[in-house]
Amino acid sequence: MNEIKLGQYVHGNSLIHLLDPRTKIICCILAVIGILSNHNFWYLLFLLGLILTGIKCSGIPFSSFWRSMRGIRYLLLITFLFQAVLTQGEAVFQLGALSVTQEGLMIGLINLLRLVILFLGSIILLMTTTPMKLSAGLEFLLLPLNKIKIPVQYFTTIISISFRFIPTLVEESITIKDAQRSRGAHFDSPKILTNLKSYLAILIPLLASSLLRAEDLAEAMDSRCYTGNPNQYRMRNLKYKAVDIYLIIFMAVALLVGLVIT
C-alpha cells in the first residue's frame, strides 16, 4: 500500500470497488454539479464528508490519498491566498500594501473545499475502478451521442488510455526528477526562477517520452487492426444492483437539496 501511485487502480473487494462503474461516474458528475452550483460552506462540508466516507468504505488507507494531495498543495495554497487578498471586503489584517479580507478568507476556504472534493472524488474513482470498467461505463453513458454522429468509442478509448498512463507518467516523472537532482538540479531553492528551470528539466523529457510512447501505442493498435467499434460484450456485462440505484437516488436528492439551499 505504501507504493500506491496517483491514479493507480488498487485491487479490492470493498463496497466501492463492487459498485457499477456507471454508478460511480454518475455520482461523481452529480457531486461536481453540486459543488459548482452551491457556495454554502456547510453543504460543501457535507459533500466532503461523503467523499471521506467513500474513502473509508473503499478500504484504501487515508495516507495514500494524503500523499496524492501533496502534489496539489501549492495549487491549494495559491488559490486560497489569491482569494483572501484580491477579494474586496472588511479587512482582517494588512500585509504591506495588501489587505486580507473576511469575505476573501471565506471565499478562499470555499474554493479550497471545492478543489479538495474534486480531487478526492476523481482519485477514488480511479483507484477503485479498472480502466476497462471505467471505459465501458463511459461508453455506455455516452452511447446516445452516436445517434448524432459523435464517435463515442474513440472518446472513451482516449479517456481509458489516459487514465491507464497516469501512474506510468507519475513514476517516470519521479525517475527523471531523481536523475536531474543527481546532476545538480535544485528543486527546493528559495529562488523561484531556479525552481522553474529545475522543473522544466523534468517537463521537457517527460513530454518527449510521452510523445514517443503515444507513437508506439498507435503503431501497436494499427498492427492489431483496431477499428474503434463499440464493445457490446463489455457493456452487456454491466449490471446495476440495488445498492447502485439507492446510491444514485441519494446523490440526486443531495444535489436537489444543495440547489434549494443555494
HELIX and SHEET records of a PDB file:
HELIX    1   1 LEU A   15  LEU A   18  1                                   4    
HELIX    2   2 PRO A   21  SER A   37  1                                  17    
HELIX    3   3 PHE A   41  SER A   58  1                                  18    
HELIX    4   4 PHE A   62  MET A   69  1                                   8    
HELIX    5   5 ARG A   70  ILE A   72  5                                   3    
HELIX    6   6 ARG A   73  LEU A   86  1                                  14    
HELIX    7   7 GLN A  102  THR A  128  1                                  27    
HELIX    8   8 PRO A  131  LEU A  142  1                                  12    
HELIX    9   9 LEU A  143  ILE A  148  5                                   6    
HELIX   10  10 VAL A  152  SER A  182  1                                  31    
HELIX   11  11 ILE A  192  SER A  223  1                                  32    
HELIX   12  12 GLN A  232  ARG A  236  1                                   5    
HELIX   13  13 ALA A  242  VAL A  260  1                                  19    
SHEET    1   A 2 ALA A  91  LEU A  95  0                                        
SHEET    2   A 2 LEU A  98  THR A 101 -1                                        
END                                                                             
